[in-house]
Amino acid sequence: MNEPDTGAILREALRAAQSGDPGRARSIAEAGLVRGGDPAALNAFLGMIHARMGDPRGAIAHLRAAHAHRPDDITIACNLIAALIETGASEDVLAIATRERALADASLRLARYRGFVAQTLERFDEAVEAYEHVVERSPGDFESWNNLGNARSATGDLAGAVAALERAVELDPQAPPTRLNLAEALRAAGRAEEAEAVLRRAAADFPDDPRPLMDLYVQFKLDWRQDDVLPVLEAAAARDADNPDLQLKLGVEYGFAHRIPESRAAFDRAIALDPLLTDAYLGLAIQYEHTNREDLFAPLIERAEANGVAEGALAFLRALEHRRAKRFEEGLASLALVPADIEPQRSVHIRATLLDRLGRTDEAFSAFAEANRLHQENPSEPLRRAEELRSELEGELRIMTPAWRAGWSADAPTGLRDPVFLVGFPRSGTTLLDTILMGHPGTTVLEEEPPLYDAERAIGGTAALPSLDPVQLDAGRARYFEEVGGIVDHDPARLLVDKSPLFLNKVPVIHRLFPNARFILALRHPCDVLLSCFMSNFRLNNAMANFLRLEDAAAFYDLTFHHWERARSLFPIRVHTIVYERLVEDVEAEVRPLFDFLELDWRPEALEHTRTAKARGLITTASYSQVTEPIYRRAAGRWMRYRSHLEPVLPTLAPWVEKFGYSL
């Protein structure tokens, strides 16, 4: 039998394929194989036909046969590689696109495939070698420069990554992903300002693309630049208004900014766009809890049930409702149904609070410790930030000497009614006190707002305090009251109470700006304070990050009160102390002298703190669930239940326990 004409067979099969009959084309080629036609050419054609027919595995079988007959045919090899990649058989690709074949292929196709697959398999050194081979011979290949940059970044060669990505951007400035990759490499290389500049340029150059703005949002979150977060996130959402994930993030960030109506609206919008977006329901539940609208839990749960939300998320919502209703055992039962990937830190923390209320002390402490361990994994590096704050306080203590104070230029009284500053270590009763003070018609109360920090920055910080002149001080005060006016409608005839517990560390700045300022110091047993801070689910700013470990919390307490006591020895400040344990025993007896100190007339209605708390709406501290209840005494002395767990830090706290009139 004569050998068939493979060329004629392929021409006939190709005509069938071009006429839209791939099945007939396949039959013609298969018949040619049976008759002894060229196995390489016919299997290569059959591989192509099977791929077009959506049968990658059939394509692979034929292309392997073709490759076996012609291992140096680059087109056959590349078609086989493409089919293997489609089926996820990436490991097999490197056996075809070997280093030797890739480096010998003048077309560079095998080297590009080798680099891509090696990168996919996280064999980054091999990827780098392949891409470097490509760009050396094809220096205008911007995609390979981009891929080389990403691969170099993965090997730790950040300088090389930046150089490659800058070249890719130079070659094709109209490719947004390359800009994003460059920004990421710059950030990894510690060049955050340049990364921000690249993203801002990309956001301007591609006005319809939300991705540069989203990457800026992520960068600002990692850098704890909370003031910069919302503007870029709002701009991203404006570019992609129907993106439920962006609406979800807006809900979260509006909540952080205390813009509660907008937060709720964003969560509602996210649910409308994606009725199964679990986190939006959870975000709404948390907002309801923080704004004393627990009556909305049941309707929210009904809404989630009607939309088919998964049982695990519903169990979390029910656990919140059970806790609020003091059904602690039912709350634990609901939490047991919550999957590990739903609000893991918050779920563990809720479980800890329920165990504590049930008196299961050791289990509760273990759960609180686990919740804090999970928070330690936050990418913003809370433990590092906490240590930096403690180091900053240590540095201030070193300079706060009598000689330093003696070198100040003269104080310049304001001629105005200076604010009152309500301070105390967190969890010492400051939220209860500020709620009582809110109930007096002669006060305006700020709750942990930034005006003092803004004024401090305006005058140059602690280092600038000694040399400030009257003009600079007036400018600092003006900045303070300007910022206050942007937060509340403050009548100067009313007493301004600026409550922020850790202004304990700001006495030098406060006294410099407001020499006649009065202070309310909230005190509580140091052991109860420390335990409560450890048990609280704070937002992890630099200060609150100190409460993730007991040893850090104790060190922070010690530094904070050393700072306070040093400041009191240097400045003639007027202080009225409120003792938490006396406050919860007899609120009127403890508060009446405070009103006298503040020169406020006595108003019994101010003691109706639950009414005031419900009227005020958002409560921004960890005490939100307590100040809406009648005053309770269960937390006073609670530390004794946990004494065995606190033993390692008692030596640090003991001097303060004695100084403040408590005992161990």
N, C-alpha and C positions, 0 to 999 in steps of 0.2 A: 504494500500500500504506500502510495506516495505521501510524503509529508505535506500536510495542508498549508495553504498560504495564509500565514498568521496575519499579514498585513490586510489581506482581503477580508478575513474574518472580523478584524477590528474595525475596518471601515463600515462593514454592514451593521455591526453591533452599535457603532457610534451613530449611524443614521437612525437606528431604532430609538436610541436614547434621545437624540435631538428632536425626534418626532413626538416625544412624550410617552414612549412605551418602554420604560426601563425593564419591565419583566421580560419582554421579547429580547432586549439587548442582553440581559443576563443569560437567557437560554442559548442565544447564539454563541456567546463566549464560552459557556460551559460545554456546549457541544464541541467547540474547537479544541478545548482541553482534552476531551475524551478522544478526539481524533489525533491527538499528538502534537497540537500546536505549541508554540513557544510558551512554556509555563510562566516565565517571568512576566512577559508582556500581558498575557491573558489574565493571570492572577492579579496583576496590577490594575487592569481594567475592571475586573470583577470587584476588587476592593473598592474602587471608586463608585461603582454602581450600588453596591450594598450600603455604602455610606450615604449616598443620595436617597436611598430607599428607607433610611432611618434604622439601619441594622448595623450598628458599629461593630458588634461582635463578629458578624459574618464578614465585615470588611477586614477586621484584624486577621481572621483566619487566612484570607486570600493574600493580604499584604505581607503576612509573615512568610508565606510560601514564595511570593515574588522576591522578598528581601533575601531569602535564603539562596535564591538563584543569582541575584545581583546585589550583593552586599554593598557595593560601592555606588549604586544608583541613588543619588541624593533625593530625587523626586519620590521614589518608592519609599525610601527611609522616612522622609518628612510626612508623607501621607499616612504611613503606619504610626508614626509618633502622634499625629493629630488624632487618630482613632483611639490610640491608647489613652491619651489625655482625656478624651471624651468619656471613656469608661472608668476613669479613675485609676488606671494601671500605671501610675507615674514611675514606680520603681523600674518597670520594664523599659522605660524610655532611655534611661542612662546606659542600659546594655546595648542600645542601638546607637544613641548619640554619645559614643564613648569619647574620652578626651582626645584620643588619636584621630578619630574620624572628624570630630568637631574642628580641631585645629587644622586639619588638612582640607576642609571644605572651603573652597574659594568663594562660594556663594554666601557663606556665613549663616545659612539657614540652620544648620545643625548646631552651631555654637549658640545661636539665639534660643533654640529649643532647649539645649543643655542648660543654659543659664536659667531659663524660666523654670524648668522642672527641678533643678537643684535648689533653687530658691523656694519653691513650693514644699520641697522635702526638708527644708531648713538645713541644707548642706551649703551653707553660705560661702565658705571659702571656694568651693567648686564653682558656685554661681559667679563670684567675683572674677575668677580666672576667665570664665567663658565670656562675660560681658566686656572685660578689659580687652580680650582678643578681638571682639567685634568693633569696639569704638576705636581701637588702634588702626584698624583697616577701613573703618567706615565712620570717620569722625563727625559726620553730619547726622548720625542715627540718634535722634533725641530720645526715642523710647528706650534704647539700650543704655543711654546715659542715665535716664531716670531709674531704670531697673538696677543699674550698677550702684547708684546712690543708695537705694533702699537696701541692697545686699551688703554694701560696705557698712551701712549703719548697723545692720544686724551683727556684723563681726566686731563692732566696737570702734571701727575706723571712722570716727565722726567727722574729722577734718576732711578725709577723702570723700565721705558721703556728701558733705556740703559742697565740695568742689564739683563733684559729678552732677549734682542736682542743679547747681548754678549754671553749669554748661547746658543742661537740658532745658532750663528756662530760657537761656539765651537763644537756643536753637528754635524753640517754639514757645514764645511767651503767651500764646493763646490756649495753652493746655492747663486748665485749672488744677487737675490732680497733681501735676508736677510742682506747682506753687505750694500746694498743701504739704507735699512730701518734703519740700525744702524747708518750710517752716518747722515741721516736726524734727528734722535733722538739726536745725539751728537750736531749737529748744533743748534737744538731747545733748548738744555740745555746750550747753550753758550760755547760749547767746539769745536769751529770751527777748530782749528788746528788738533784735534784728528779726526774730521770728514774728513778733507782733507787727513789725513794719511790713513784712512780706504779706501777712494775712490782710492787713488793712489795704494794701495796694491791690491785692487780689479781689477783695470785697468791692473796691471802687471800679476795677477793670471789668468785673463780671457782675453787673448790678442785679441780675436775676438769680444768681446762684447763692443759696443760703449757706453753702458749706464753709467758705472762709470765715463767716461770722460764727458758725457753730464751733469751728476750731478755736476761734478767739474766746468764745464762751468757756470752752474746756480749759484753755490756758489760764484764763482769769480765775477759774475755780481752783485749779491746782496751785496757783500762786496766792490764793486766799484774797484776791482783789474783788471783794464782794460788791463794792460800789460801782465797779465797771461791768459787772455781769449783766444786769438787766438791759442796759441800752443795746448791747450787741445781740442779746437773745430776742428782744423785741424786734430789732431790725431783721433778724433771720426769719422770725415768724411772719413778718410782713411780706417776705419774699416767697413764703411757702405756707399760706394761710390754712391750708387743709391738711397739714401734717400733724397728726395727733400727738406724736412724740414731742414736737416743739411746744404744743399747747400744754402738755403735761409738765414740761420743764418750766414753762412760764408760770404755771400754777404753783410749783414749788418755790420759785424765786420771788414771785409776788408775796408769797407767805413769809419768806425770810425778811422781805422789806416791809412787812406789816400792812401791805395793801390788800386787805382781806376781800373786799368785793371783787377786785380783779382776779385774785387767786381763785376764788370759787368759780368765777365766770370761765376762767381758763380750764379748770378741771371739768366743768360742765361741757365746754366745747370739745375737749378731748374725748369725753364719753360719747358725745353726739357723733363724732367722727369715727370712733372705734368703740362700740358698746362693750367690747370684751377687754378693754384696756384696764387691767386690774389696778395698776398703780394710781390711776385717776380716782377710783373709788376710795382707795386708801388715803390719798391726799385730802379728799373732801372730809373723810372721817376725822382726820387729824385736825383740820381747820375747825370743824364743828366742836371738837373737844377743847381746843385752845380758846374758842370764843364763847364757851358756855352755852352751846346750842346742841347739847347731847340729845335733846328732844328730836333732832333730825336724824339720829342714828337709825331708828326703825324704818322711816321712809327710804333712807339710802339703801338699807339692806333689801327692802322690797324691790327697789329699782334694780339693784344688782341681780336679784333672783329672777326678775322678769326678763332681764337682758341675757340670761344664761351664763352669768359669771361663774367660774369654777368654784367648786365646793371649798377648796382650800382658802381662797380669798374671802369667801363668805364666813368661814370659820374665824378668820382674823377679825372681821368686822363685828361678829357676834361676841368675840372675846372682849373687845373694847366696851361693848354695851354691858356685858356682864360685870366687868370691873367697875364701871361707873355706877351700876346698880348694887354694888357690893355683893354680888353673887360670885364669890371667889372660887368655889369648887367648880361651878359651871364654867367660869372663865378658863380654868385650867383644862377642863375637858375640851373646850373649843380649841384652845391653843394646841392641844395634842393632834388636832386634825389639820393644822397649818403646815404646808410643805416648807422645807428648809430654805427655799429660794424666795419666799414671800416675806419681805421686811425682816430679815434674819435678826438684825440687832434689836429692832423694836419688839419683835416677838419674844426674844429671850428676856428683854427688859420687863415686858409686861408679865411674863411668867415669874420673874424675880419678885416683882411687887406683889403679886398674888400670894406667893409663898410667904413673903414677909408678913402680910396681913393675916395669914393663917397660922403664924407662929412657927413655921418650919424653918428655923433660923439658919442652920448649916446649908440646907438646900438653897435657901434664898441667897446667901452670900456667894455660893458657888455660881448661881445663875447671874448675879450682878457682875461677878468677875468675868464670866464668859461674855456678857454683853460688852463690857469694857475692852476685853481682848479683841473682839470683832471690830470695835471702833478704832483700835490701834492700827488696824490694817488699812485705814483710809489713806488714799494716795497723797493726801496733803501732808502726810508725815506728822501727825499730831504730837507724838512723843518728842520729836526734834523741836517742834515749835514751842512746846511747853518748856523744854530745857533752855531755849533761847530767851524766853521771858524771865525765867529764874536768873539767868546770867545777867540780864539787863538790870534786874532789881539789885543783884549783888554789886554791879557797877555803880548804881546810884547810891547805894549805902556807903561805898568807899569815898564818894565825893561829898556826902552830906556831913560835913564837919562844922564845928563852931567857926573855924577860920573861913570856911566857904560862906557861911551865913553872914559873917561880919563884913565880908567884901561886897555885899549887895549895895547897890544904890538905894536911896531912900524909898520907902513904900509910898505909893501915890493913891490915897483913898479915892473911891469912885465918886463920892457925892450922891450915889444912888443907894437904893436898898439892895444890898448884896444877897445873892441866893443863899439858901440853906442846902447843905449837901448831906444826904442820907447815905451812910456808908456802913459797912459791916461785911465780914467774910460771907460769901454766898451760903445760903440756907440758914441764915441767922434770924430770919423773921422780917427782912426788909420789905418784902412784898406785902405782908400783912400791914406793916406800918404805913407804907405809901398808900394802900387802899383806905386806911383810916383817915390819913391826911387828905386824900381826895374828897372825902365826905364833908370837908369843911369848905364853906363857900368863899373863904378868904385865901384859898391857896390855888396855885397851879402846880401840878406835879408832872415832872418828866420821868419816864421810866426807862432807864438804861438807853439813853439817846446820845448821839455823838457830839453835841456842841462844844463840850469842854475839850475833846480831842481836836476838834477843828481849830479852836482858839490856841491850843498848845502848839499845833503845827504853825499857826500864823505868827507866833512870837519866837519860833526857833527852838522849841523844846526845852528840856531841863537844862541843857548846857548853856542856854542863853539867859537864864533867869537873873544872874547877878548883875548883868550890864544893861538891862532894859531901862529905857528912859520913859518919861511920862507919855510921850507921843506914841511909843510902841505899845505901852500898856493900854492906852485908850483904844488903839487899833485892835488889840487882842480882845478887849471887852466888847467892842462893837461887833467883832466877828462872832463872839459867843451869842450875844443877844440877837444878831441877825439870823443865826442858825436856829435859835430857840423859836423865833418868829415863823420860821418855815415849817415848824413841827406843830406848834400849838398857838392858839390865839391868846397871848398873854397880856393881861392888863397890869402895868407896872404897879398899880395900887395893891395888887394881890401878892402874897408871898410866894416866890418861886422856890419849889423844892426839887432839887436835882438828885434823883435817886439812882445811884449806880454803886453796888456794893464795893467794887474794887477801886473806887476812888480813894479808898484807904491808902493807895500808893501814889495819890496825886496831890497830897497836901501842899508841897512846895509850889506847884503850879497854881493851885487854887488860892493860896495865900498871896501869891504875887499879883494875881489878877484881882482878887477880892479880899483885901486885908481884913474886912469886917465880917467875912462869911462865918456862919455858925455851922456846926457839925452835929448830926445825930448819929451816934455810934450804936449799932445793934450788936449785942453780945449774946452768945449762947455757949453752952458747954463745948469746949473745943472737940471733944470726942464725938459728941452728937453731930456737930457741924461737919467734921471730916467724914463720918460715916454717911451722912445725908448727901454730901457732895459725891462720894463714891457711888452712891445708889441712884443718883439723878441722871436722867437722859438729856444732858446738856447738848446744845449745839457747839461743835468743837472749834471755838475760836482759840486763840493762843492761851488764854487764861484757863478756860474750861478743860482744855486738853490735859491740864495738870491733875485732873481727877480720875484719870483712867487707871492709875496705880496708886495704892495707898502711900507708898514711900514718897512719890512725887507730890501727892496732896499734902502730906505732912511737911515736906520741905518748903512748899509754896506758902502754907499757913505760917510757918516760922519766919520766912523772909518778909511776908506781907506785914506781920505785926511788928517785926523789928523796924521795918520802914516807917510804919505808923508811929511807933514810940519814939523813934529818932526824930521824926518831924515834929512831934509834940514837944520834944525837948528844945527844938530850935525856934519854934514859932509860937506866939501867944494866941493860940486858937481857942475858941470857946466850944466846949463839947458837952452834950447831954447824952447820957448812956441809957439805953433801954435794954433791960435784961429779958430775954425771951421767956425764960421759965416763970418769971413774975408776970409777964404779959399774959400768958395763957391761963394763969391762975386768977388774975383780977385785972382785966384790961383797963377799966376805968381808973383804978388806982395807979396804974403805970403810965397812962396816957395823960392824965390831968396835969402833972408837973411838966410834961413835954409841951403842952399847949401854953403853959405859963412861960416856959423858956423861949418859945417862938413868938410870944406876945400875941397869941390868938385867943379870942374869947371862947369860952367853953360852949361847945355844941354837942349835946348828947347824941344827936342823930349821926354824928361822925362815927360812933361806935357800931353802927349798923353796917358793918363791913361787907356782909354777904349781899345786901342790896346794892351797895356801891360797886362791888365786884361784878355783879350781873349787869349793871348799867354800863360799865366801862367797856364791855365787849372784849377785845383781844387782851389777853394777859401774856406777856412775852417771856415770862420766866418759867422755871421748872415748878413753881408753886401754883400754877393756874388751877389745878384740880383741888386745891386745898382752901384758897381764900374765898371760894364760893360756898364753903361749908361753915357751919358754926365752929368756933374755936375749939380745937381738940387738944388733948394732952398726951396722946399716945406716943408722940415722937420725942417727948422730953424724957431723957434717961434711956432711950432705946439702945444706946451704945452698949449698955451693960449686957444685953442679950448677945451682943457680938464681940464681947471683950476678948475672947480667945483669938479672934481674927485680927483684932486691933493691936495685940501685944507688941508686934514689931515696931510700931510707930509711937507707942506711949512714951518712950524716953524723949522723943522730940517734942511732944505736946505737953509733957508734965510741967515745965516751967510756966507755960501759959495757963494751964489749969489752975495752978497755984496763984498766979498773978491776978486772975479774974475772979478769984474767990470760990472756985469749984474744988472738987476733990476727985481722986481716983479710987 
